[in-house]
């Protein structure tokens, strides 16, 4: 989201830029890191941040549904994703759930038993996957669909509908002119003078084209499997406010049944927030 100013000088309503339902990165920064920064650097102030407590509360709530009280965690074998699932494992363990972790490439398929297994040949019954669903379906097409009814997947496969940026166009069609939405379409810019063209399945600001009255530029860095072939959404350009040359974007965290849990702020010098944009902690005085 962003929060800018209108032409009359009053604060404009926040606008929804994107909705992320599948890959919760920047979680450690938003939950723990900025909280300890706030305690160390700004004692006596407050922070909108109950992410950690609400994650633990949510794990406790779903504990009865975890088969055998054991939850596998998986992600790509890189520092950011491994750090994220390590933190999530910690919150799950505090919620009373036994856990283990393995890289996405270490998940095995037992053809005779028709089930996924870990490196110890243990059947995987419950798994939290920090790996986009569209990649899972490409890498494990047959076994994945066959095993889905037998396993508990977090996040569930229906989250694919919400992590697809086509959602932005659907929301605009359902609620045209809503003050918290930006005009968005799937079949072109529809006469928008300034707009952003985004791949439906991209993340981290990859392969985005920003079209303004003075020209356009693109972030050519790819993100994943055949990005862009799935189509694009054309969204009205949001004039993100600039503070000392930096453009902050707010990420709002929501934890299932626990509700709104906190915010994280990313700022960039350019118009596109990407994976190198700085994380900025916040406090309320």
C-alpha positions as CSV (number, residue, x, y, z in Angstrom):
1,X,0.0,0.0,0.0
2,X,1.0,3.7,-0.2
3,X,-0.3,6.8,1.5
4,X,0.1,10.0,-0.6
5,X,-1.4,13.4,-0.6
6,X,-4.3,14.7,-2.7
7,X,-4.4,17.9,-4.6
8,X,-6.0,19.8,-1.8
9,X,-3.2,18.9,0.6
10,X,-5.2,16.4,2.6
11,X,-4.0,12.8,3.1
12,X,-5.2,10.5,0.3
13,X,-6.7,7.1,1.2
14,X,-4.2,4.2,1.1
15,X,-4.1,2.3,-2.2
16,X,-3.7,-1.5,-2.6
17,X,-0.7,-2.1,-4.8
18,X,-0.5,-5.9,-4.5
19,X,-1.7,-8.7,-2.3
20,X,0.8,-11.5,-1.3
21,X,-0.9,-14.7,-0.2
22,X,1.8,-17.3,-0.8
23,X,5.4,-16.2,0.0
24,X,5.8,-14.3,3.3
25,X,9.3,-13.0,3.1
26,X,10.4,-9.9,5.1
27,X,8.6,-11.7,7.9
28,X,11.6,-11.8,10.3
29,X,12.3,-8.1,9.7
30,X,8.7,-7.1,10.3
31,X,8.2,-9.3,13.3
32,X,11.3,-9.6,15.5
33,X,14.1,-7.3,14.1
34,X,12.1,-4.1,14.1
35,X,10.6,-4.9,17.4
36,X,14.0,-5.1,19.1
37,X,15.2,-2.0,17.2
38,X,12.2,-0.2,18.7
39,X,13.0,-1.4,22.2
40,X,16.7,-0.5,21.9
41,X,16.5,2.7,20.0
42,X,13.1,4.2,20.9
43,X,12.2,3.0,24.5
44,X,9.0,4.4,25.8
45,X,7.4,4.5,22.3
46,X,5.0,2.0,20.7
47,X,5.0,-0.1,17.5
48,X,2.1,-1.6,15.5
49,X,3.5,-5.1,15.8
50,X,1.9,-8.3,17.3
51,X,3.0,-10.6,14.5
52,X,5.1,-12.9,16.7
53,X,2.4,-13.4,19.3
54,X,-0.4,-13.9,16.7
55,X,1.7,-16.5,14.8
56,X,2.1,-18.5,17.9
57,X,-1.6,-18.2,18.8
58,X,-2.5,-19.3,15.3
59,X,-0.2,-22.4,15.5
60,X,-1.9,-23.3,18.8
61,X,-5.3,-23.0,17.1
62,X,-4.5,-25.3,14.3
63,X,-2.5,-27.8,16.4
64,X,-5.4,-30.3,16.6
65,X,-5.5,-30.5,12.8
66,X,-1.8,-31.4,12.4
67,X,-1.6,-35.2,11.7
68,X,0.8,-36.8,14.2
69,X,1.8,-33.4,15.5
70,X,4.6,-33.1,13.1
71,X,5.0,-30.4,10.5
72,X,7.6,-30.3,7.7
73,X,8.9,-27.0,6.5
74,X,10.4,-26.6,3.0
75,X,11.9,-23.8,0.9
76,X,14.7,-23.1,-1.6
77,X,18.2,-23.5,-0.3
78,X,19.1,-19.8,0.0
79,X,19.7,-17.6,3.0
80,X,16.5,-15.5,2.9
81,X,14.1,-18.4,2.5
82,X,15.9,-20.6,5.0
83,X,15.9,-17.8,7.6
84,X,12.2,-17.3,7.1
85,X,11.2,-20.9,7.6
86,X,13.6,-21.2,10.5
87,X,11.7,-18.4,12.2
88,X,8.3,-19.9,11.3
89,X,9.5,-23.2,12.7
90,X,10.4,-21.5,16.0
91,X,6.9,-19.9,16.2
92,X,5.3,-23.3,15.4
93,X,7.3,-25.0,18.1
94,X,6.3,-22.4,20.6
95,X,2.7,-23.2,19.6
96,X,3.3,-26.8,20.5
97,X,4.0,-28.3,17.1
98,X,7.0,-30.6,16.4
99,X,8.8,-29.6,13.2
100,X,11.6,-30.5,10.8
101,X,12.9,-28.9,7.7
102,X,14.3,-29.9,4.3
103,X,15.1,-28.0,1.0
104,X,12.5,-28.3,-1.8
105,X,14.9,-30.4,-3.8
106,X,15.2,-32.9,-1.0
107,X,11.5,-33.9,-1.1
108,X,11.2,-37.4,-2.4
109,X,8.4,-39.2,-4.2
110,X,7.8,-42.8,-3.3
111,X,6.3,-44.3,-6.4
112,X,5.1,-47.6,-4.8
113,X,3.4,-45.9,-1.9
114,X,2.3,-42.9,-4.0
115,X,3.4,-40.4,-1.3
116,X,6.0,-37.7,-0.6
117,X,8.7,-38.6,1.9
118,X,11.6,-36.8,3.6
119,X,15.3,-37.8,3.8
120,X,14.5,-40.3,6.5
121,X,11.8,-42.0,4.4
122,X,9.2,-40.6,6.7
123,X,5.8,-39.9,5.0
124,X,5.1,-36.2,4.7
125,X,1.6,-35.6,6.0
126,X,1.8,-31.9,6.8
127,X,4.0,-29.4,5.2
128,X,4.6,-25.6,5.1
129,X,6.0,-24.7,1.7
130,X,7.8,-21.3,1.2
131,X,7.8,-22.1,-2.6
132,X,5.3,-20.5,-5.0
133,X,2.5,-22.8,-5.9
134,X,2.9,-22.2,-9.7
135,X,6.4,-23.6,-9.3
136,X,5.3,-26.6,-7.3
137,X,2.8,-27.5,-10.0
138,X,5.5,-27.2,-12.6
139,X,8.1,-29.3,-10.7
140,X,5.8,-32.0,-9.2
141,X,2.7,-32.0,-11.5
142,X,1.4,-35.5,-11.2
143,X,2.5,-36.5,-7.7
144,X,1.5,-33.1,-6.3
145,X,-2.1,-33.3,-7.5
146,X,-2.3,-37.0,-6.5
147,X,-1.1,-36.3,-3.0
148,X,-3.0,-33.1,-2.2
149,X,-6.1,-34.8,-0.9
150,X,-3.9,-36.9,1.5
151,X,-1.7,-34.0,2.8
152,X,-2.2,-30.7,4.6
153,X,-0.4,-28.0,2.6
154,X,0.4,-24.6,4.1
155,X,-0.3,-22.4,2.3
156,X,-3.2,-24.3,0.7
157,X,-3.5,-24.6,-3.1
158,X,-6.4,-22.2,-3.3
159,X,-4.0,-19.4,-2.3
160,X,-3.0,-19.5,-6.0
161,X,-6.1,-17.4,-6.7
162,X,-5.0,-14.6,-4.3
163,X,-1.3,-14.6,-5.1
164,X,-2.1,-14.0,-8.8
165,X,-2.1,-10.3,-9.7
166,X,-5.2,-10.9,-11.9
167,X,-6.9,-10.4,-8.5
168,X,-6.2,-6.6,-8.9
169,X,-8.3,-6.5,-12.1
170,X,-11.1,-8.6,-10.6
171,X,-11.3,-6.4,-7.5
172,X,-11.6,-3.3,-9.8
173,X,-14.3,-4.9,-11.8
174,X,-16.2,-5.8,-8.7
175,X,-15.7,-2.4,-6.9
176,X,-15.0,0.2,-9.6
177,X,-13.9,3.5,-8.2
178,X,-13.3,2.2,-4.7
179,X,-11.0,4.7,-2.9
180,X,-8.6,2.0,-1.7
181,X,-8.1,0.4,-5.2
182,X,-6.2,1.4,-8.3
183,X,-7.8,0.9,-11.7
184,X,-6.6,-2.3,-13.2
185,X,-7.2,-4.4,-16.3
186,X,-6.0,-7.6,-17.9
187,X,-6.4,-6.7,-21.6
188,X,-4.4,-3.5,-21.8
189,X,-4.2,-0.1,-20.1
190,X,-7.7,1.0,-21.2
191,X,-6.6,4.6,-21.9
192,X,-4.6,5.0,-18.6
193,X,-2.1,7.8,-19.2
194,X,0.3,6.4,-16.5
195,X,0.3,2.7,-15.6
196,X,2.4,-0.2,-14.4
197,X,2.5,-3.5,-16.4
198,X,3.1,-6.5,-14.1
199,X,3.4,-10.2,-14.8
200,X,0.6,-12.0,-13.2
201,X,2.9,-14.3,-11.2
202,X,6.0,-12.2,-10.6
203,X,7.3,-11.1,-7.2
204,X,10.0,-8.7,-5.9
205,X,9.4,-6.1,-8.6
206,X,10.7,-8.4,-11.3
207,X,9.8,-7.7,-15.0
208,X,7.7,-4.7,-14.2
209,X,7.2,-1.9,-16.8
210,X,6.4,1.6,-15.6
211,X,4.7,3.8,-18.2
212,X,4.6,7.6,-17.5
213,X,3.8,10.6,-19.6
214,X,7.5,11.3,-20.0
215,X,8.4,7.7,-21.1
216,X,8.7,4.2,-19.7
217,X,11.3,1.9,-18.1
218,X,11.4,-1.8,-17.1
219,X,13.0,-3.9,-14.4
220,X,14.4,-6.6,-16.6
221,X,15.5,-9.0,-13.8
222,X,13.5,-12.2,-14.1
223,X,11.9,-13.9,-11.1
224,X,10.9,-17.4,-12.0
225,X,9.6,-20.0,-14.4
226,X,8.7,-18.5,-17.8
227,X,7.7,-15.3,-16.1
228,X,5.3,-13.1,-18.3
229,X,4.0,-16.0,-20.4
230,X,1.0,-16.2,-18.1
231,X,0.0,-12.7,-19.0
232,X,0.0,-9.2,-17.4
233,X,-2.1,-6.9,-15.4
234,X,-2.2,-3.2,-16.2
235,X,-2.6,-1.1,-13.1
236,X,-2.9,2.7,-12.7
237,X,0.4,4.2,-11.5
238,X,0.3,5.2,-7.8
239,X,2.1,8.4,-7.0
240,X,4.1,7.1,-4.0
241,X,5.2,10.0,-1.8
242,X,8.9,10.8,-1.6
243,X,10.7,11.5,1.7
244,X,14.3,12.7,1.3
245,X,14.4,11.0,-2.1
246,X,13.0,7.7,-0.8
247,X,9.6,6.2,-1.6
248,X,8.2,4.1,1.2
249,X,5.6,1.3,0.7
250,X,3.7,-0.2,3.6
251,X,3.2,-4.0,3.9
252,X,0.3,-4.9,6.1
253,X,0.6,-8.3,7.9
254,X,-2.5,-10.4,8.5
255,X,-2.5,-13.7,10.4
256,X,-5.5,-15.8,9.5
257,X,-8.0,-15.9,12.4
258,X,-5.9,-13.6,14.6
259,X,-6.5,-10.5,12.4
260,X,-4.3,-7.6,11.4
261,X,-0.9,-8.0,13.1
262,X,1.5,-5.3,12.1
263,X,3.2,-3.4,9.3
264,X,6.6,-3.5,7.6
265,X,8.0,-0.6,5.5
266,X,10.2,-1.0,2.4
267,X,11.7,2.1,0.8
268,X,13.4,2.5,-2.6
269,X,15.0,5.3,-4.6
270,X,13.1,4.3,-7.7
271,X,9.5,3.8,-8.6
272,X,9.6,0.0,-8.1
273,X,10.0,-1.8,-4.8
274,X,12.2,-4.8,-5.3
275,X,14.1,-7.4,-3.2
276,X,17.0,-4.9,-2.6
277,X,14.7,-2.1,-1.2
278,X,15.6,-1.2,2.4
279,X,13.5,-2.3,5.3
280,X,12.7,0.6,7.6
281,X,11.5,0.0,11.2
282,X,8.8,2.3,12.6
283,X,7.5,3.5,16.0
284,X,4.7,5.6,17.3
285,X,5.5,8.4,19.8
